[in-house]
């Protein structure tokens, strides 16, 4: 798999990129609005030679200025692990956080894709690997990954609670054996903890079945969706034990709750919304209908939702419909076209990394500024969608 470089994330051509501070916005995703087929502004015809030369560069597509350096942005790779999860964050300081490691087996497929993303981001080690819970599609790839790239610290919720399931217990024991080598630091995270990752604030929302008790700053409003929500039956699997986090980068807020189930969502969001609104919602449970209830999704009201589903795993019609009906939603992005959801419930094809057909390993990449502006790149279409910074909340 070839991952695109940052220079390909925001294409330069008929729309000319303006370096930070030279346009009308502080966002690096600002653009001059004339195309190569239009005349340059009148200021380009002034007599000063240096100014004329600079304007000539702007007017020629082949000499268009490159995007500003990615070193000031947060890079997030939503890696295709075929319905599991592997989300890589790389901070401007070069620190890295990987949430989950995908599946075991498959001839090291998922580990290879994660390593490729890390190299594309310019890193040769992963500082922190956060395991949300011990299901096959989240922790299964950890031993293979550790054999391919240095890892500094593993973060998890503690002991496996689903000992009756043979596959889950097998994956847990393999992960436990990895920790027992003594090669890695280990953090057992609790709700309210702030994880020691430079460049982003990672606050633990849920862990091992417990949740934050108090509303976060700016949250605490009554949640109107609670009136139509009732707690579901208690789930005895690892899913409600998921280690969920709220990640903040400047003004940008990203919510990832792993496979946290609807019962825990109700407990977290009723009667008061303990999280407030977010910018990016990484859809819980791959967009499966056991999670992602309206009581959560409508209350956090994301601008963009990203679903790490597979063609045959996740992407339930009802879960996708809840996301699409959420207030403030600008776009729903998916890693795969969901066969279960069909054309009526999937997002538009331009927002899907992998369309129906052979495994193509396409990914989504988000590049964010501290001011809250961000862009999402689809490696299948080679196109980016920009989202401007919002006014102060």
C-alpha positions as CSV (number, residue, x, y, z in Angstrom):
1,X,0.0,0.0,0.0
2,X,1.3,3.5,-0.9
3,X,0.2,6.2,1.5
4,X,0.1,9.7,0.2
5,X,2.4,12.4,1.5
6,X,1.3,15.5,3.2
7,X,2.0,17.5,0.1
8,X,-0.8,15.5,-1.6
9,X,-3.3,16.1,1.2
10,X,-4.3,19.6,0.0
11,X,-3.9,19.5,-3.8
12,X,-2.3,22.6,-5.4
13,X,-3.2,23.5,-9.0
14,X,-5.9,25.7,-10.1
15,X,-6.5,26.8,-6.5
16,X,-3.4,28.4,-5.1
17,X,-2.4,27.8,-1.5
18,X,-1.6,30.8,0.6
19,X,1.0,30.3,3.4
20,X,-0.2,31.1,6.9
21,X,-0.5,34.8,7.6
22,X,-0.7,35.9,4.0
23,X,-4.4,35.4,3.4
24,X,-7.6,36.7,4.9
25,X,-7.7,33.9,7.5
26,X,-5.3,32.4,10.0
27,X,-6.1,28.9,8.7
28,X,-3.5,27.1,6.6
29,X,-6.4,25.9,4.6
30,X,-7.1,29.4,3.2
31,X,-7.0,29.8,-0.5
32,X,-6.7,32.5,-3.1
33,X,-9.8,32.2,-5.2
34,X,-8.6,33.0,-8.7
35,X,-7.8,30.1,-11.0
36,X,-5.0,29.7,-13.5
37,X,-7.4,30.6,-16.3
38,X,-8.2,34.0,-14.7
39,X,-6.1,37.1,-14.5
40,X,-4.1,37.7,-11.3
41,X,-5.2,40.6,-9.1
42,X,-4.2,44.2,-10.1
43,X,-1.6,44.2,-7.4
44,X,0.4,41.8,-9.5
45,X,1.1,44.5,-12.1
46,X,2.9,46.9,-9.9
47,X,6.3,47.9,-11.0
48,X,8.5,46.5,-8.3
49,X,10.4,43.6,-9.7
50,X,10.3,41.3,-6.7
51,X,6.6,41.8,-6.4
52,X,6.1,41.0,-10.1
53,X,8.1,37.9,-9.8
54,X,6.1,36.7,-6.8
55,X,2.9,37.3,-8.6
56,X,4.1,35.4,-11.6
57,X,4.7,32.4,-9.3
58,X,1.1,32.6,-8.1
59,X,-0.2,32.9,-11.6
60,X,1.6,29.8,-12.9
61,X,0.0,26.5,-11.8
62,X,3.2,24.6,-12.3
63,X,5.0,26.9,-9.9
64,X,2.2,27.2,-7.4
65,X,3.4,27.6,-3.8
66,X,3.3,24.3,-1.8
67,X,1.1,24.0,1.3
68,X,2.6,25.2,4.6
69,X,4.7,22.7,6.5
70,X,2.7,19.9,8.1
71,X,4.8,20.1,11.3
72,X,2.4,22.6,12.8
73,X,-0.6,20.3,12.2
74,X,-2.1,17.3,14.0
75,X,-2.2,14.4,11.6
76,X,-4.7,11.6,12.1
77,X,-4.7,8.4,9.9
78,X,-7.9,6.3,9.9
79,X,-6.3,3.1,8.7
80,X,-8.3,0.5,6.9
81,X,-8.1,-2.7,9.0
82,X,-11.3,-4.1,7.4
83,X,-13.8,-3.4,10.2
84,X,-11.5,-3.2,13.1
85,X,-9.9,-0.1,14.5
86,X,-6.4,1.5,14.1
87,X,-6.3,5.3,14.3
88,X,-2.9,7.0,14.4
89,X,-2.4,10.5,15.8
90,X,0.9,12.3,15.2
91,X,1.3,15.6,17.0
92,X,3.2,18.7,15.8
93,X,5.9,17.7,18.3
94,X,6.2,14.3,16.7
95,X,4.6,12.3,19.5
96,X,2.3,9.5,18.4
97,X,-0.7,7.8,19.7
98,X,-2.3,4.7,18.1
99,X,-5.8,3.7,19.2
100,X,-6.1,0.0,18.7
101,X,-4.1,-2.4,16.4
102,X,-6.6,-4.2,14.2
103,X,-6.9,-7.9,13.7
104,X,-4.4,-10.8,14.2
105,X,-3.4,-13.0,11.3
106,X,-4.0,-12.1,7.7
107,X,-0.3,-12.4,6.9
108,X,0.5,-9.2,9.1
109,X,-1.9,-7.1,6.9
110,X,-3.0,-4.7,9.7
111,X,0.4,-4.3,11.2
112,X,1.9,-3.5,7.8
113,X,-0.8,-0.9,7.1
114,X,-0.2,0.8,10.5
115,X,3.6,0.8,9.9
116,X,3.1,2.3,6.5
117,X,1.0,5.1,8.0
118,X,3.6,5.8,10.6
119,X,6.3,6.1,8.0
120,X,4.1,8.4,5.9
121,X,3.7,10.6,9.0
122,X,7.5,10.7,9.3
123,X,7.9,8.6,12.5
124,X,9.8,5.4,13.1
125,X,8.2,4.4,16.5
126,X,4.9,4.7,18.2
127,X,5.1,6.4,21.6
128,X,1.7,5.2,22.9
129,X,-0.6,2.4,21.9
130,X,-4.1,2.6,23.5
131,X,-6.1,-0.6,23.6
132,X,-9.8,0.3,24.0
133,X,-10.8,-3.3,24.9
134,X,-9.7,-6.9,24.3
135,X,-11.8,-7.9,21.3
136,X,-10.1,-9.5,18.3
137,X,-10.4,-6.5,16.0
138,X,-8.9,-4.0,18.5
139,X,-6.1,-5.8,20.4
140,X,-5.5,-8.8,18.1
141,X,-2.8,-7.1,16.0
142,X,-0.7,-5.9,19.0
143,X,1.9,-8.7,18.9
144,X,2.5,-8.4,15.2
145,X,2.7,-4.6,15.4
146,X,5.3,-4.8,18.2
147,X,7.4,-7.1,16.1
148,X,7.5,-4.5,13.3
149,X,8.0,-1.1,15.0
150,X,9.2,0.1,18.4
151,X,6.5,1.0,20.9
152,X,7.0,3.0,24.0
153,X,3.9,2.6,26.2
154,X,0.7,0.5,26.2
155,X,-2.4,2.0,27.7
156,X,-5.5,-0.1,28.6
157,X,-8.4,-0.5,31.1
158,X,-6.9,-3.3,33.1
159,X,-8.0,-7.0,33.2
160,X,-10.1,-8.7,30.6
161,X,-13.7,-9.1,31.8
162,X,-15.0,-11.4,29.1
163,X,-13.2,-14.6,30.1
164,X,-16.0,-16.9,28.9
165,X,-15.2,-16.0,25.2
166,X,-12.3,-18.2,24.0
167,X,-11.2,-15.8,21.3
168,X,-11.2,-12.7,23.6
169,X,-9.3,-14.6,26.3
170,X,-6.8,-15.8,23.7
171,X,-6.2,-12.2,22.5
172,X,-5.9,-11.0,26.1
173,X,-3.4,-13.6,27.0
174,X,-1.3,-12.8,24.0
175,X,-1.4,-9.1,24.9
176,X,-0.6,-9.9,28.5
177,X,2.4,-11.9,27.4
178,X,3.6,-9.0,25.3
179,X,3.5,-6.7,28.4
180,X,5.3,-9.4,30.5
181,X,8.4,-9.0,28.3
182,X,9.2,-5.8,30.2
183,X,10.0,-3.9,27.0
184,X,7.1,-1.5,27.4
185,X,5.8,0.9,29.9
186,X,2.2,0.2,30.9
187,X,-0.6,2.6,32.0
188,X,-4.0,1.4,33.3
189,X,-6.2,4.4,32.7
190,X,-9.1,5.6,34.8
191,X,-12.0,8.1,34.0
192,X,-10.7,11.6,34.5
193,X,-7.1,10.7,33.8
194,X,-5.1,12.9,31.4
195,X,-2.7,10.8,29.4
196,X,0.9,12.0,29.2
197,X,1.0,12.7,25.4
198,X,2.7,15.9,24.3
199,X,0.9,18.2,21.9
200,X,-2.7,16.9,22.5
201,X,-4.8,16.7,25.6
202,X,-6.2,13.1,26.0
203,X,-8.8,12.8,28.7
204,X,-10.2,9.5,29.7
205,X,-14.0,9.4,29.6
206,X,-14.7,5.7,30.1
207,X,-12.7,2.8,31.3
208,X,-13.5,-0.7,32.6
209,X,-17.2,0.0,32.8
210,X,-16.9,3.3,34.8
211,X,-17.5,6.8,33.4
212,X,-16.5,10.4,34.3
213,X,-18.8,11.5,37.2
214,X,-18.8,15.2,36.6
215,X,-19.5,17.2,33.4
216,X,-16.5,18.5,31.6
217,X,-15.9,22.3,31.5
218,X,-18.5,23.8,29.2
219,X,-20.8,20.8,29.4
220,X,-23.6,19.9,31.9
221,X,-26.6,21.1,29.8
222,X,-29.8,19.0,29.9
223,X,-30.0,16.5,27.1
224,X,-33.4,16.6,25.4
225,X,-32.9,13.2,23.8
226,X,-33.0,11.5,27.2
227,X,-36.8,11.8,27.2
228,X,-36.9,9.3,24.3
229,X,-34.0,7.1,25.6
230,X,-34.1,4.1,27.9
231,X,-31.1,2.1,29.2
232,X,-30.7,-1.1,27.2
233,X,-30.0,-4.5,28.7
234,X,-26.6,-4.8,30.4
235,X,-23.9,-6.0,28.0
236,X,-21.6,-8.6,29.6
237,X,-18.9,-8.4,26.9
238,X,-15.8,-6.2,26.8
239,X,-17.6,-3.6,24.8
240,X,-19.0,-1.5,27.7
241,X,-15.5,-1.7,29.3
242,X,-14.1,0.3,26.4
243,X,-11.4,2.9,27.2
244,X,-12.9,6.0,25.6
245,X,-11.2,9.4,25.3
246,X,-11.8,13.0,24.4
247,X,-8.8,14.4,22.5
248,X,-8.3,18.1,22.3
249,X,-5.9,19.9,20.0
250,X,-6.1,23.6,20.3
251,X,-9.8,24.4,19.6
252,X,-10.5,21.0,18.0
253,X,-12.2,18.3,20.0
254,X,-12.3,14.6,18.9
255,X,-14.3,11.9,20.6
256,X,-13.4,8.2,20.5
257,X,-15.3,5.9,22.8
258,X,-14.2,2.6,21.3
259,X,-17.1,0.1,21.3
260,X,-18.9,1.7,24.2
261,X,-22.5,0.4,24.2
262,X,-25.8,2.3,24.2
263,X,-26.4,1.5,27.9
264,X,-23.2,3.3,28.8
265,X,-24.0,6.2,26.4
266,X,-27.3,6.7,28.3
267,X,-25.5,6.7,31.6
268,X,-22.9,9.2,30.3
269,X,-25.3,11.6,28.7
270,X,-28.4,11.6,30.9
271,X,-29.9,13.6,32.3
272,X,-27.1,16.0,31.6
273,X,-24.7,16.0,28.7
274,X,-21.3,15.5,30.3
275,X,-19.2,16.1,27.2
276,X,-20.8,19.1,25.3
277,X,-20.2,19.3,21.6
278,X,-17.2,18.0,19.6
279,X,-15.8,18.6,16.1
280,X,-14.9,15.0,15.2
281,X,-16.9,11.9,16.3
282,X,-15.1,8.6,15.6
283,X,-18.3,6.5,15.4
284,X,-18.6,4.1,18.3
285,X,-18.4,0.4,17.5
286,X,-17.7,0.9,13.8
287,X,-21.2,2.4,13.3
288,X,-22.9,-0.8,14.6
289,X,-26.4,-0.5,16.0
290,X,-25.5,-1.5,19.5
291,X,-23.8,1.9,19.9
292,X,-24.0,5.4,18.6
293,X,-27.5,6.1,20.0
294,X,-29.1,9.5,19.4
295,X,-28.7,10.3,23.1
296,X,-25.0,10.5,22.5
297,X,-24.6,11.5,18.8
298,X,-27.2,14.3,18.7
299,X,-25.9,15.7,22.0
300,X,-22.2,15.9,21.0
301,X,-23.4,17.3,17.6
302,X,-20.2,16.7,15.6
303,X,-19.2,18.6,12.5
304,X,-17.7,15.5,11.0
305,X,-18.2,11.8,11.8
306,X,-15.8,9.1,10.7
307,X,-16.9,5.4,10.7
308,X,-14.1,2.8,10.6
309,X,-16.4,0.1,9.3
310,X,-15.7,-2.8,6.9
311,X,-17.8,-3.8,3.9
312,X,-19.5,-6.5,6.0
313,X,-18.9,-5.3,9.6
314,X,-20.4,-2.2,11.1
315,X,-22.2,0.5,9.2
316,X,-25.7,-0.5,10.4
317,X,-28.5,1.4,8.6
318,X,-30.0,2.7,11.9
319,X,-26.6,3.9,13.2
320,X,-25.7,5.7,10.0
321,X,-29.1,7.3,9.9
322,X,-28.6,8.6,13.5
323,X,-25.3,10.2,12.5
324,X,-26.7,11.8,9.4
325,X,-29.6,13.3,11.3
326,X,-27.4,14.8,13.9
327,X,-27.5,18.6,14.2
328,X,-24.4,20.5,12.9
329,X,-23.2,17.5,10.8
330,X,-21.3,18.7,7.7
331,X,-20.1,15.3,6.5
332,X,-20.2,11.6,7.2
333,X,-17.1,9.7,6.2
334,X,-16.7,5.9,6.0
335,X,-13.8,3.6,5.5
336,X,-16.0,1.2,3.5
337,X,-19.3,1.1,1.6
338,X,-21.5,-0.9,4.0
339,X,-23.2,-3.7,2.2
340,X,-25.9,-3.9,4.9
341,X,-26.7,-0.3,4.7
342,X,-27.0,-0.2,0.9
343,X,-27.3,3.0,-1.2
344,X,-30.1,4.4,0.9
345,X,-28.1,4.7,4.1
346,X,-24.4,4.9,3.1
347,X,-22.9,8.4,2.8
348,X,-22.1,9.7,-0.7
349,X,-19.4,7.8,-2.5
350,X,-17.0,10.7,-2.5
351,X,-16.9,10.4,1.3
352,X,-16.1,6.6,1.3
353,X,-12.5,5.4,1.2
354,X,-13.2,1.9,-0.1
355,X,-16.0,1.4,-2.6
356,X,-17.3,-2.1,-3.4
357,X,-14.8,-4.3,-5.0
358,X,-11.4,-5.9,-4.2
359,X,-9.5,-4.9,-1.0
360,X,-7.8,-1.7,-1.9
361,X,-6.5,-0.6,1.6
362,X,-7.6,3.0,1.1
363,X,-7.5,5.2,4.1
364,X,-8.7,8.6,5.3
365,X,-6.4,11.2,6.7
366,X,-7.3,14.3,8.7
367,X,-4.9,17.3,9.1
368,X,-5.9,19.8,11.7
369,X,-4.8,23.3,12.8
370,X,-4.9,24.5,16.5
371,X,-7.5,27.1,15.4
372,X,-10.0,24.3,14.7
373,X,-9.6,24.3,10.9
374,X,-9.1,20.9,9.4
375,X,-9.1,18.9,6.1
376,X,-10.1,15.3,5.4
377,X,-8.2,13.5,2.6
378,X,-9.7,10.4,0.8
379,X,-6.8,8.3,-0.6
380,X,-9.2,6.7,-3.1
381,X,-10.3,9.9,-4.7
382,X,-7.1,11.8,-4.0
383,X,-9.3,14.7,-3.0
384,X,-9.5,16.8,0.2
385,X,-12.4,18.5,1.9
386,X,-11.6,21.6,4.0
387,X,-13.5,22.7,7.1
388,X,-13.0,26.2,8.3
389,X,-12.4,27.2,11.9
390,X,-15.5,28.0,13.8
391,X,-16.1,31.2,15.8
392,X,-15.4,30.8,19.6
393,X,-18.0,28.6,21.2
